[in-house]
Amino acid sequence: MRADQLSTDLYPTQLEEKVARIREQFAGFTQLSPEVFTSEPAHYRQRAEFRVWHEGDELFHIMFDAHSKEKYRVDQYLAADERINHAMQVIIDYLRPRPALRKKLFQIDYLSTLKGELLISLIYHRQLDEEWINEAKQLKAYLNQFGDTHLIGRARKQKIVLDQEFVVESLPVAGRHYQFKQIENSFTQPNAGVNSKMIEWALDVTVDNKGDLLELYCGLGNFSLPLAQNFRRVLATEISKPSVAAAQYNIAANNIDNVTILRMSSEEFTAAITGQQTFSRLEGIDLASYQCDTILVDPPRAGLDDATLEMVSGYQNIVYISCNPDTLADNLAVLQHTHEIKRFALFDQFPYTHHVETGVYLVRKA
């Protein structure tokens, strides 16, 4: 649905359609009705990206129709949080009469937090110079009067960070606030409210589990850190260097001492845990000392590859968070031979779109 056509009146009906679709798609795997976790119907996104259109002296944000591919103007975006909406108007008004900042600007990215911190990336089709830096510093000072704002300039093979390239989210989870460093241009959950509900669901389904937790695709520690309270130790893997660095920061910021992050892909970890390959990055890590009866996976849209899927099927308990119901169904077609679904959830991370985030908790069959 186009951004300029969003209406909170549409939310209940569209959510019902999603629930019906997911229930039908997974009827062959479970007769459980999904536990449904709703989103706020407006201002729920902490991340938004827009192209910028120049038309004479005019300047405005645009998006593209998913079907016709035609551009349309976006002055306000119902999905984005209020801090982003305010900044959208303020920054365009500021840029419009300033050639040093608006020349060949083609995209603006926004990353915000629940507490109001904001990171703005201005992306250009030209190299940025000293004049841009001086003007950008004035822009940052202007934006700071509306709240804590950070500014980055990007061009081909060029990145200028005026003060910092991250924000720190304070995410409420089960009565506690977790501090999460979120780095510009790295993956973060866009809907903070639903993200909290996803983590709380994962906490609930694993509350009685024993031993250690293995997590693949851990990102910045979104699940690893809160779930550490349910387990003796957590061993987590992530391939992205910026995400691993953020995860290490988050471990320290939250005073958690039983989480270890490995910079490895799921394929590499599978090869290591099965003894097919050794890695210098595992030096000092005694994999055999971990007693992981539970594994949590939150893979990309492609789902689990065959080797990782086979490895995952060897665990007693599986928490599978999925951003793509189709690849989840493909993986469940294999896992259903060894495991059964005990809990099934739908997280409406992306209202007004066809996208659905789901969660399943599987336990090995007797």
C-alpha positions as CSV (number, residue, x, y, z in Angstrom):
1,M,0.0,0.0,0.0
2,R,1.3,3.5,-0.9
3,A,2.6,5.5,2.0
4,D,0.2,8.4,1.1
5,Q,-2.8,6.1,1.3
6,L,-2.2,4.6,4.8
7,S,-5.0,4.9,7.3
8,T,-5.4,3.5,10.8
9,D,-8.9,2.5,9.9
10,L,-7.5,-0.2,7.6
11,Y,-5.4,-1.9,10.2
12,P,-7.8,-4.3,11.9
13,T,-9.1,-5.7,8.6
14,Q,-5.7,-6.1,7.1
15,L,-4.4,-7.9,10.2
16,E,-7.3,-10.3,10.1
17,E,-6.4,-11.1,6.5
18,K,-2.8,-11.8,7.5
19,V,-3.9,-14.1,10.4
20,A,-6.2,-16.1,8.1
21,R,-3.5,-16.4,5.4
22,I,-0.8,-17.6,7.9
23,R,-3.3,-20.1,9.6
24,E,-4.1,-21.6,6.2
25,Q,-0.4,-21.7,5.1
26,F,0.7,-23.6,8.2
27,A,-2.4,-25.8,8.6
28,G,-0.3,-28.8,7.4
29,F,2.2,-28.3,10.2
30,T,0.1,-27.4,13.2
31,Q,-3.5,-27.0,14.3
32,L,-2.5,-24.3,16.7
33,S,-4.0,-20.9,16.1
34,P,-1.2,-18.4,16.0
35,E,-0.7,-16.1,19.0
36,V,-1.1,-12.7,17.4
37,F,1.0,-9.7,18.5
38,T,-0.3,-6.5,17.1
39,S,1.6,-3.3,16.2
40,E,0.6,0.2,17.0
41,P,-1.4,1.3,14.0
42,A,0.6,4.5,13.5
43,H,4.2,5.9,14.1
44,Y,5.6,2.4,14.8
45,R,8.7,2.4,12.6
46,Q,12.1,3.6,13.9
47,R,13.7,3.2,10.5
48,A,12.7,4.8,7.2
49,E,14.5,5.6,3.9
50,F,13.4,8.0,1.1
51,R,14.6,9.0,-2.3
52,V,14.8,12.8,-2.8
53,W,13.3,14.5,-5.8
54,H,14.5,17.9,-7.2
55,E,12.0,19.9,-9.3
56,G,13.3,23.4,-10.0
57,D,13.6,25.1,-6.7
58,E,11.4,22.5,-5.0
59,L,12.8,19.5,-3.1
60,F,10.8,16.7,-1.4
61,H,10.9,13.1,-0.3
62,I,9.5,10.4,-2.7
63,M,8.7,6.7,-2.7
64,F,7.8,4.4,-5.5
65,D,4.6,2.5,-6.1
66,A,5.3,-1.2,-5.7
67,H,3.2,-2.1,-8.7
68,S,3.5,0.8,-11.2
69,K,7.0,1.8,-10.1
70,E,5.9,5.4,-10.4
71,K,7.2,7.9,-7.9
72,Y,5.0,9.8,-5.5
73,R,5.6,12.6,-3.1
74,V,5.7,11.9,0.7
75,D,5.7,14.8,3.1
76,Q,4.6,12.8,6.1
77,Y,4.8,9.1,6.7
78,L,2.1,7.5,9.0
79,A,4.3,4.4,9.6
80,A,7.4,6.4,10.8
81,D,7.6,7.6,14.4
82,E,6.8,11.2,15.2
83,R,10.5,12.2,15.5
84,I,11.1,11.1,12.0
85,N,8.0,12.8,10.7
86,H,9.0,16.1,12.3
87,A,12.5,15.8,10.9
88,M,11.3,15.1,7.4
89,Q,9.6,18.5,7.2
90,V,12.3,20.4,9.1
91,I,15.2,19.1,7.0
92,I,13.6,19.7,3.6
93,D,12.8,23.3,4.6
94,Y,16.4,23.7,5.7
95,L,18.0,22.1,2.6
96,R,15.8,23.8,0.0
97,P,17.7,27.2,-0.1
98,R,21.2,25.8,0.5
99,P,22.9,24.5,-2.7
100,A,25.9,23.1,-0.8
101,L,23.7,20.7,1.0
102,R,21.0,19.9,-1.6
103,K,23.2,19.6,-4.7
104,K,22.9,16.0,-6.1
105,L,21.3,14.8,-2.8
106,F,19.4,11.7,-3.9
107,Q,18.4,9.9,-0.6
108,I,17.8,10.5,3.1
109,D,17.8,7.7,5.7
110,Y,16.4,8.0,9.2
111,L,17.1,5.9,12.2
112,S,15.4,6.8,15.5
113,T,14.9,5.4,19.0
114,L,12.0,5.2,21.4
115,K,13.6,7.9,23.6
116,G,13.9,10.3,20.6
117,E,17.5,10.1,19.5
118,L,17.8,10.4,15.7
119,L,20.5,9.6,13.1
120,I,20.1,11.1,9.6
121,S,22.2,10.0,6.6
122,L,22.3,12.3,3.6
123,I,23.4,10.3,0.5
124,Y,24.8,12.1,-2.6
125,H,25.7,11.5,-6.3
126,R,28.9,13.7,-5.8
127,Q,31.9,13.9,-3.6
128,L,31.5,15.9,-0.4
129,D,34.0,18.8,0.3
130,E,34.8,21.2,3.1
131,E,32.0,23.5,2.2
132,W,29.6,20.6,2.7
133,I,31.1,19.8,6.1
134,N,30.8,23.3,7.3
135,E,27.2,23.6,6.1
136,A,26.4,20.1,7.6
137,K,27.7,21.2,11.0
138,Q,25.3,24.1,11.0
139,L,22.5,21.8,9.9
140,K,23.3,19.5,12.8
141,A,23.3,22.3,15.3
142,Y,19.9,23.4,13.9
143,L,18.4,19.9,14.2
144,N,19.7,19.5,17.7
145,Q,17.3,22.1,19.0
146,F,14.5,19.6,18.3
147,G,16.3,16.7,20.0
148,D,19.6,14.7,20.0
149,T,20.5,14.4,16.3
150,H,23.5,12.8,14.5
151,L,24.4,13.5,10.9
152,I,26.3,11.4,8.3
153,G,27.1,12.3,4.7
154,R,27.6,9.5,2.2
155,A,28.9,9.5,-1.4
156,R,30.7,6.9,-3.5
157,K,33.6,5.5,-1.5
158,Q,33.1,8.4,1.0
159,K,31.5,8.6,4.5
160,I,31.7,11.6,6.7
161,V,30.5,11.2,10.3
162,L,30.0,14.5,12.1
163,D,30.0,13.1,15.6
164,Q,28.8,9.4,15.8
165,E,27.4,6.7,13.4
166,F,25.0,5.1,15.9
167,V,22.1,5.6,18.2
168,V,21.5,3.8,21.5
169,E,18.0,2.3,21.9
170,S,16.5,1.7,25.3
171,L,14.2,-1.2,24.7
172,P,11.6,-2.3,27.3
173,V,11.5,-6.1,27.7
174,A,9.6,-7.8,30.5
175,G,10.0,-5.0,33.0
176,R,13.6,-4.2,32.1
177,H,15.2,-1.7,29.7
178,Y,18.0,-3.1,27.5
179,Q,20.5,-0.7,25.9
180,F,21.2,-1.6,22.2
181,K,23.8,0.3,20.1
182,Q,22.4,0.5,16.6
183,I,24.9,1.4,13.9
184,E,24.0,3.3,10.7
185,N,23.5,1.1,7.6
186,S,23.4,-2.1,9.7
187,F,20.3,-4.3,10.3
188,T,18.0,-3.3,13.1
189,Q,14.4,-4.4,13.8
190,P,12.3,-1.5,12.4
191,N,9.3,-1.8,14.7
192,A,10.6,-1.4,18.3
193,G,7.2,-2.1,19.9
194,V,6.7,-5.4,18.2
195,N,10.4,-6.3,18.6
196,S,9.8,-6.1,22.4
197,K,6.9,-8.5,22.1
198,M,8.9,-10.9,20.0
199,I,11.7,-11.0,22.6
200,E,9.1,-11.4,25.4
201,W,7.5,-14.3,23.5
202,A,11.0,-16.0,23.1
203,L,11.6,-15.5,26.9
204,D,8.2,-17.1,27.7
205,V,8.7,-20.2,25.5
206,T,12.2,-20.9,26.9
207,V,11.5,-20.0,30.6
208,D,11.8,-23.7,31.7
209,N,14.6,-24.7,29.4
210,K,17.9,-25.9,30.9
211,G,21.6,-25.7,30.0
212,D,23.0,-23.4,27.4
213,L,21.5,-21.5,24.4
214,L,23.0,-21.5,20.9
215,E,21.9,-18.6,18.7
216,L,22.6,-18.2,15.0
217,Y,22.3,-14.8,13.1
218,C,22.3,-12.9,16.5
219,G,22.9,-9.5,15.0
220,L,23.5,-6.9,17.7
221,G,22.3,-9.3,20.4
222,N,18.6,-8.5,20.1
223,F,17.6,-11.9,21.5
224,S,20.8,-13.1,23.0
225,L,21.0,-10.5,25.8
226,P,17.5,-10.7,27.2
227,L,17.4,-14.5,26.8
228,A,20.6,-14.9,28.8
229,Q,18.5,-14.8,32.0
230,N,16.9,-18.1,31.0
231,F,20.2,-20.0,30.4
232,R,23.5,-20.8,32.0
233,R,25.4,-19.4,29.1
234,V,24.6,-18.1,25.6
235,L,26.8,-18.8,22.5
236,A,25.9,-16.7,19.6
237,T,27.1,-16.2,16.0
238,E,27.0,-13.3,13.6
239,I,28.9,-12.7,10.4
240,S,28.7,-8.8,10.2
241,K,31.6,-7.1,11.7
242,P,29.7,-3.9,12.7
243,S,26.9,-6.0,14.3
244,V,29.4,-8.1,16.2
245,A,31.1,-4.9,17.5
246,A,27.7,-3.5,18.5
247,A,26.8,-6.8,20.3
248,Q,30.0,-6.6,22.3
249,Y,29.2,-3.0,23.3
250,N,25.7,-4.1,24.2
251,I,26.9,-6.9,26.4
252,A,29.0,-4.5,28.4
253,A,26.3,-1.8,28.5
254,N,23.8,-4.2,30.0
255,N,26.2,-5.8,32.5
256,I,25.7,-9.3,31.1
257,D,28.5,-11.8,31.7
258,N,27.2,-15.1,30.3
259,V,27.0,-14.3,26.5
260,T,29.8,-15.0,24.0
261,I,29.6,-13.7,20.5
262,L,31.5,-15.4,17.6
263,R,32.0,-13.7,14.3
264,M,31.0,-16.6,12.1
265,S,28.4,-17.4,9.5
266,S,25.9,-20.1,10.2
267,E,27.6,-22.3,7.5
268,E,31.0,-21.8,9.2
269,F,29.7,-22.6,12.6
270,T,28.0,-25.7,11.3
271,A,31.3,-26.8,9.8
272,A,33.1,-26.1,13.1
273,I,30.5,-27.8,15.4
274,T,30.4,-30.9,13.2
275,G,34.2,-31.1,13.1
276,Q,34.5,-30.6,9.4
277,Q,36.7,-27.5,9.7
278,T,38.7,-25.5,12.2
279,F,38.8,-21.8,12.6
280,S,41.3,-19.5,14.3
281,R,38.4,-17.3,15.5
282,L,37.4,-20.2,17.8
283,E,40.7,-20.2,19.6
284,G,40.1,-20.2,23.3
285,I,36.4,-21.3,22.9
286,D,35.7,-24.8,24.2
287,L,32.6,-25.7,22.1
288,A,32.5,-29.1,23.8
289,S,31.9,-27.4,27.2
290,Y,28.5,-26.0,26.0
291,Q,25.4,-28.1,26.7
292,C,23.1,-26.5,24.3
293,D,19.7,-28.2,24.3
294,T,18.1,-25.1,22.8
295,I,18.9,-23.2,19.6
296,L,17.4,-20.0,18.4
297,V,17.6,-19.0,14.7
298,D,16.5,-15.7,13.1
299,P,17.7,-16.2,9.5
300,P,17.5,-13.9,6.5
301,R,14.6,-14.2,4.0
302,A,16.3,-17.2,2.3
303,G,15.8,-19.3,5.5
304,L,18.2,-22.0,6.7
305,D,20.6,-23.6,4.2
306,D,20.5,-27.4,4.0
307,A,23.6,-28.0,6.1
308,T,22.5,-25.6,8.9
309,L,19.0,-27.1,8.8
310,E,20.4,-30.6,9.3
311,M,22.5,-29.3,12.2
312,V,19.6,-27.4,13.8
313,S,17.4,-30.5,13.6
314,G,19.8,-32.2,16.1
315,Y,18.7,-29.9,19.0
316,Q,16.0,-30.7,21.6
317,N,14.3,-27.3,21.4
318,I,14.2,-24.9,18.5
319,V,13.1,-21.3,18.5
320,Y,12.7,-20.2,14.9
321,I,12.0,-16.5,14.2
322,S,11.2,-15.9,10.5
323,C,10.7,-12.9,8.3
324,N,9.6,-15.0,5.4
325,P,6.7,-17.5,5.9
326,D,7.5,-19.3,2.6
327,T,11.0,-20.3,3.5
328,L,9.9,-21.1,7.1
329,A,7.3,-23.5,5.6
330,D,10.1,-25.1,3.5
331,N,12.3,-25.6,6.6
332,L,9.4,-26.9,8.6
333,A,8.7,-29.6,5.9
334,V,12.1,-31.0,7.0
335,L,11.9,-30.3,10.8
336,Q,8.5,-31.8,11.1
337,H,10.0,-35.3,10.8
338,T,12.0,-34.8,14.0
339,H,10.1,-32.1,15.9
340,E,6.6,-30.9,16.6
341,I,5.4,-27.3,17.0
342,K,4.5,-26.4,20.6
343,R,4.0,-22.6,20.2
344,F,3.2,-20.6,17.1
345,A,3.1,-16.8,16.8
346,L,2.5,-14.0,14.4
347,F,4.2,-10.7,15.0
348,D,2.8,-7.8,12.9
349,Q,6.1,-6.1,12.4
350,F,5.0,-4.5,9.1
351,P,1.4,-3.2,9.1
352,Y,-0.2,-2.2,5.8
353,T,2.1,-4.6,3.9
354,H,1.9,-8.3,3.0
355,H,5.0,-9.0,5.1
356,V,4.6,-11.1,8.2
357,E,7.1,-12.1,11.0
358,T,6.4,-15.4,12.6
359,G,7.8,-17.5,15.4
360,V,7.6,-21.2,16.1
361,Y,8.8,-23.2,19.1
362,L,9.6,-26.8,18.3
363,V,10.4,-29.7,20.6
364,R,12.0,-33.0,19.5
365,K,9.5,-35.8,19.2
366,A,9.7,-38.6,21.8
